[in-house]
Amino acid sequence: MHVVPDLKVLYFGTPVVVISSRNDDGTTNLAPMSSAWWLGRSCLLGLGNHSQTAANLERDGEAVLNLPHAALVDAVDRLALTTGRRDVPDYKRRQGYRYVSDKFTVAGLSAQPSDVVGPDRVMQCPIQLECRVMSTRAFGAPAVDATAFEVEVLRTHVEERLLIPGTSHVDPVRWDPLIMKFTEFFGEGRNVYPSRLAAGWNMPHRMPATAAQRRQPARAVEPLH
């Protein structure tokens, strides 16, 4: 029997993307997101209007879409509840967000120069897509609080081990993307890590801890300064 629950969240399962964008001082900002889909050489990104990433894309028009595999979940989670905006919006501050200027350091990731765009790539991500913004449109209903960015993929970087030998195709068996499903992290069809984002958004679900997660020390969100 179907019911009509008026779902609050519609994140049924999409790949996590760590977006590199260029700040106005020339440094690279990193932001994890999972509102992205591809068709051909184009990708549509959904970003909140109060994010530093949205401001950077509007101003600079360039980005790198870094696709982490599931084993990078701890690095991605360290980026959660951080923002590149010095003036942290009040609603984000209440959720536990804090300003971080150097996202690479806080996540334990390494910067790698791009070939055709300004923002750096994330070296540890096995798939990296250098992109240019082609168009934008307001997005969201009933209140418009987000922007849809259409970007063109200019250059792709893929770890050789992920390619089917002798082809330009990614092997879907070898490629294990990190998936966000209702603000929780999944890989290989299972929950792989406790999510700060789910805690910050006060999600009502509680995922059963795996043996690996039970060995992890509890990590509180760092205080705001």
C-alpha positions as CSV (number, residue, x, y, z in Angstrom):
1,M,0.0,0.0,0.0
2,H,1.3,3.4,-0.9
3,V,1.0,6.4,1.5
4,V,1.4,10.1,0.9
5,P,4.1,11.3,3.4
6,D,5.0,14.6,1.7
7,L,8.7,13.8,1.8
8,K,10.9,16.5,3.2
9,V,14.1,15.3,1.6
10,L,14.4,13.8,-1.9
11,Y,18.0,12.6,-1.9
12,F,17.3,9.0,-3.1
13,G,20.9,8.4,-4.1
14,T,23.3,10.5,-6.1
15,P,27.1,10.6,-6.4
16,V,29.0,12.9,-4.2
17,V,31.0,15.6,-6.0
18,V,33.7,17.7,-4.4
19,I,33.6,21.0,-6.4
20,S,36.8,23.0,-6.7
21,S,36.1,26.7,-7.4
22,R,38.3,29.8,-7.3
23,N,38.0,32.4,-4.6
24,D,38.4,36.1,-5.4
25,D,41.9,35.9,-3.9
26,G,42.9,33.2,-6.3
27,T,42.8,30.3,-3.8
28,T,40.8,27.2,-4.4
29,N,37.6,26.4,-2.4
30,L,36.3,22.9,-1.9
31,A,32.7,22.0,-1.3
32,P,31.0,18.6,-1.2
33,M,27.6,18.3,-2.9
34,S,25.4,15.7,-4.4
35,S,22.9,17.5,-6.6
36,A,24.5,16.8,-9.9
37,W,23.6,14.9,-13.1
38,W,25.3,14.4,-16.4
39,L,24.2,14.1,-20.0
40,G,26.7,13.9,-22.8
41,R,29.5,16.5,-22.0
42,S,27.2,18.6,-19.9
43,C,26.5,18.5,-16.2
44,L,23.8,20.3,-14.2
45,L,24.8,21.4,-10.6
46,G,22.3,22.5,-8.0
47,L,23.8,24.9,-5.4
48,G,22.3,27.0,-2.7
49,N,22.6,30.8,-3.3
50,H,24.3,31.4,0.0
51,S,27.3,29.2,-0.7
52,Q,30.8,30.4,-1.5
53,T,30.8,27.9,-4.4
54,A,27.8,29.5,-6.1
55,A,29.4,33.0,-5.7
56,N,32.7,31.7,-7.2
57,L,31.0,30.1,-10.1
58,E,28.9,33.2,-10.9
59,R,32.1,35.3,-10.8
60,D,34.7,33.1,-12.3
61,G,32.8,30.6,-14.4
62,E,35.1,27.7,-13.9
63,A,35.1,24.6,-11.7
64,V,36.5,21.1,-11.3
65,L,34.1,18.3,-10.4
66,N,36.2,15.8,-8.3
67,L,34.5,12.4,-7.9
68,P,35.6,10.6,-4.8
69,H,35.5,6.9,-4.4
70,A,33.9,5.4,-1.3
71,A,37.2,5.0,0.5
72,L,37.5,8.8,0.6
73,V,34.4,9.2,2.7
74,D,36.3,10.4,5.9
75,A,37.9,13.2,3.9
76,V,34.6,14.3,2.4
77,D,32.9,14.2,5.9
78,R,35.6,16.5,7.2
79,L,34.4,19.1,4.7
80,A,30.8,18.8,5.9
81,L,29.6,21.7,7.9
82,T,32.4,24.0,6.7
83,T,32.0,27.0,4.4
84,G,34.3,29.3,2.4
85,R,32.2,32.3,3.4
86,R,33.7,34.4,6.1
87,D,30.3,35.8,6.9
88,V,28.6,32.5,7.8
89,P,24.8,32.8,7.3
90,D,22.9,32.6,10.5
91,Y,21.0,29.4,9.5
92,K,24.2,27.6,8.7
93,R,25.8,28.8,12.0
94,R,22.9,27.3,13.9
95,Q,23.5,24.0,12.1
96,G,27.2,24.0,13.1
97,Y,28.8,25.4,10.0
98,R,32.1,27.2,10.4
99,Y,34.4,29.2,8.1
100,V,37.5,27.4,6.8
101,S,39.9,29.2,4.5
102,D,42.0,26.1,3.6
103,K,39.7,23.3,2.8
104,F,42.5,21.0,1.5
105,T,44.2,21.0,4.8
106,V,41.1,20.5,6.9
107,A,40.1,17.5,4.7
108,G,43.6,16.0,4.5
109,L,43.6,16.3,0.7
110,S,46.2,17.5,-1.8
111,A,45.9,20.2,-4.5
112,Q,46.8,19.3,-8.1
113,P,47.1,22.0,-10.8
114,S,44.4,21.9,-13.5
115,D,45.2,21.9,-17.2
116,V,42.6,24.3,-18.7
117,V,40.8,26.0,-15.7
118,G,41.9,28.0,-12.7
119,P,40.7,26.0,-9.7
120,D,43.0,23.1,-8.5
121,R,42.0,19.5,-8.8
122,V,41.9,17.1,-5.8
123,M,44.7,14.7,-6.3
124,Q,43.2,11.8,-4.3
125,C,39.9,11.8,-6.4
126,P,40.3,9.2,-9.1
127,I,38.0,11.1,-11.5
128,Q,38.3,14.8,-12.1
129,L,36.4,16.9,-14.6
130,E,37.5,20.4,-15.6
131,C,34.5,22.5,-16.4
132,R,33.3,25.8,-17.7
133,V,29.9,27.4,-16.7
134,M,27.7,27.7,-19.8
135,S,24.4,29.0,-18.2
136,T,22.5,29.5,-15.0
137,R,18.9,29.7,-13.9
138,A,17.1,30.2,-10.7
139,F,15.9,27.0,-9.1
140,G,13.6,26.0,-6.3
141,A,10.0,26.3,-5.4
142,P,8.0,27.9,-3.9
143,A,10.9,30.1,-2.7
144,V,13.9,30.5,-5.1
145,D,16.9,29.8,-2.9
146,A,19.2,27.9,-5.3
147,T,20.8,28.2,-8.7
148,A,21.1,25.5,-11.4
149,F,24.5,25.8,-13.1
150,E,25.0,24.1,-16.5
151,V,28.6,23.3,-17.0
152,E,30.5,21.9,-20.0
153,V,33.2,19.3,-19.3
154,L,36.4,20.5,-21.0
155,R,38.8,17.8,-19.9
156,T,38.5,14.6,-18.0
157,H,41.2,13.0,-15.8
158,V,40.7,9.3,-14.8
159,E,43.0,6.9,-12.9
160,E,44.2,4.4,-15.5
161,R,43.3,1.4,-13.3
162,L,39.6,2.4,-13.6
163,L,39.6,2.2,-17.4
164,I,38.6,-0.9,-19.4
165,P,41.9,-1.8,-21.1
166,G,42.2,-0.5,-24.6
167,T,39.2,1.7,-24.3
168,S,38.1,5.2,-23.1
169,H,35.4,3.7,-20.9
170,V,35.3,3.5,-17.1
171,D,34.9,0.0,-15.8
172,P,31.7,0.1,-13.7
173,V,32.9,-2.9,-11.6
174,R,36.2,-1.1,-10.6
175,W,34.5,2.3,-10.1
176,D,32.9,2.5,-6.6
177,P,31.5,6.0,-6.3
178,L,30.7,7.6,-2.9
179,I,26.9,7.9,-2.9
180,M,24.8,10.2,-0.7
181,K,21.4,8.7,0.1
182,F,19.1,10.9,2.4
183,T,22.3,12.7,3.7
184,E,24.0,9.4,4.6
185,F,27.1,8.0,2.9
186,F,27.0,4.7,0.9
187,G,29.4,2.7,-1.1
188,E,29.0,-0.8,-2.6
189,G,25.4,-0.7,-1.4
190,R,26.1,-0.2,2.3
191,N,26.4,2.6,4.8
192,V,30.1,3.3,5.0
193,Y,30.5,6.2,7.5
194,P,28.6,8.3,10.0
195,S,27.6,11.6,8.4
196,R,28.1,15.0,10.1
197,L,25.7,16.5,7.6
198,A,22.9,14.2,8.8
199,A,23.6,15.3,12.3
200,G,23.8,19.0,11.4
201,W,20.4,18.8,9.6
202,N,18.9,16.8,12.5
203,M,17.8,13.9,10.3
204,P,15.6,11.6,12.2
205,H,17.1,8.3,10.9
206,R,19.9,6.6,12.8
207,M,22.1,4.3,10.9
208,P,23.3,1.1,12.6
209,A,27.1,1.3,13.1
210,T,29.4,-1.0,11.3
211,A,32.3,-2.6,13.1
212,A,34.7,-0.1,11.4
213,Q,32.5,2.8,12.5
214,R,32.4,1.5,16.1
215,R,36.2,1.7,16.2
216,Q,36.1,5.3,15.1
217,P,36.5,7.8,18.1
218,A,33.5,10.1,18.5
219,R,34.1,13.4,16.7
220,A,32.1,16.5,17.7
221,V,31.7,19.4,15.3
222,E,34.4,21.9,16.0
223,P,33.1,25.1,17.8
224,L,32.5,28.3,15.9
225,H,35.0,31.1,16.3
